[in-house]
Amino acid sequence: MRFSQSKGRFSRNLLAAAILTPTLVLTGCFFDDDDDDKPGSGGSTSSSAGLAYDGYLIGATVCIDLNLNKTCDASEPSSTTDADGNFNITGLTATQAKYPLVLESTADTEDSDNPGVKVGTGLKFLAPAGSKTVSAYSTIIQAKIQAKLAGGDTRTLAQLKAEAATELSTTLGLGGVDLTDYDPIATKTGSGAEADKITAAKIHLMNQILSNELLNRLPTIITQAQGAGVTPGAAASLLAEKLESVIATIKSEVDTATSGLADAAAISALDESSVAISVLPISVTNAELLAQQTAEDAANEAIEDELGDAGDGGSTGGTGATGGSGGVI
């Protein structure tokens, strides 16, 4: 993201990203019975750890969205991303660990590719539970899950996540790589095949473009939504769905803009300002926002039907631990 922020670096071979050691770990009895969800029951606990990138994001808040409002509320388990973009939310009950993730930039958030420059408070990413990387792509995948739920799909959240991730990967020509467990920054700077590094550099550039749109457009759309009596959460879902609907065009235009570049390093020298994207910026109507609110309510009800009550609303469980060893944006 090079708004006045920037990007990041991370590296892993494209194929290895799909099958090797994850950057986000869910530990403990993830699907324990209800007794383990009761505070003080002595049951096993879980954690949610990973990294956040446009580039890697430093000093952003990542939380478990227990009330499904797509906002990190003070009572919800959370973590602050460290100097490498890593987060680690510990002490979760089994049920809490199954709720979606939200990332919000703060006044102190930086993109480590642009040290000392503040991102600003407008950036918001969403991600399904179990995501190992939180990005614009995980945001789109979570929106796709919610759209399927709103449409009456009765499959489990895990099944819907797998399908949504595969659909996005297919659109981007990634051959099934799960974009909730893939770090293009690491891959493009790693020691893998040059073809994989070039693909990763393009995927990173597209994420920068998408992130820039989320940062710059979401606050305006939220203001519009509130004027129409629509929640900020519904506004965030609508923008993500709109981005998903044009992502094939974004990919095509990025491919065109980078067609004359021979290696990943040359592509990595570009940022979102280097590529003209005809379908951006996104605009929405009040009618679309109102329809999205109906869909948002239906999707949230379906999530609660599967997960049940988290019990404590997040006042117990998450410890707010900071992340692991590193991240950059």
Number of C-alpha atoms within 10 A of each C-alpha: 30 21 19 13 23 26 28 26 25 21 19 23 23 25 16 14 21 18 12 11 10 19 18 22 16 21 16 17 17 20 13 16 12 15 14 19 23 18 15 9 10 10 17 17 22 25 24 29 27 27 30 31 32 34 33 32 35 32 27 28 23 35 31 31 27 27 18 20 16 25 23 22 15 10 15 24 27 29 26 26 32 25 22 26 32 32 34 27 26 23 21 26 31 27 24 31 31 26 23 21 28 24 28 21 24 19 12 14 24 29 31 26 21 19 13 12 15 21 27 18 15 16 22 25 28 29 27 26 22 23 27 27 26 31 30 29 29 28 29 29 30 25 28 23 23 28 20 17 23 20 12 12 15 13 12 13 22 14 11 21 25 15 17 23 23 19 17 24 18 14 14 20 14 18 15 18 21 26 26 29 24 29 30 32 27 21 28 32 21 18 13 16 12 18 14 21 28 24 22 28 28 23 23 29 28 26 23 27 26 25 27 24 22 24 20 15 19 23 18 13 23 20 15 19 24 13 11 14 13 20 21 21 18 24 28 27 26 25 24 27 21 16 25 21 12 14 19 15 15 23 19 12 18 22 15 11 16 19 10 10 11 12 16 20 15 13 24 21 10 16 19 23 13 13 18 13 17 10 13 14 12 15 11 14 12 15 10 12 25 18 14 23 22 13 21 25 16 17 23 17 16 20 19 15 10 14 15 13 14 20 16 16 15 23 13 17 25 26 18 19 18 22 25 19 13 19 28 29 30
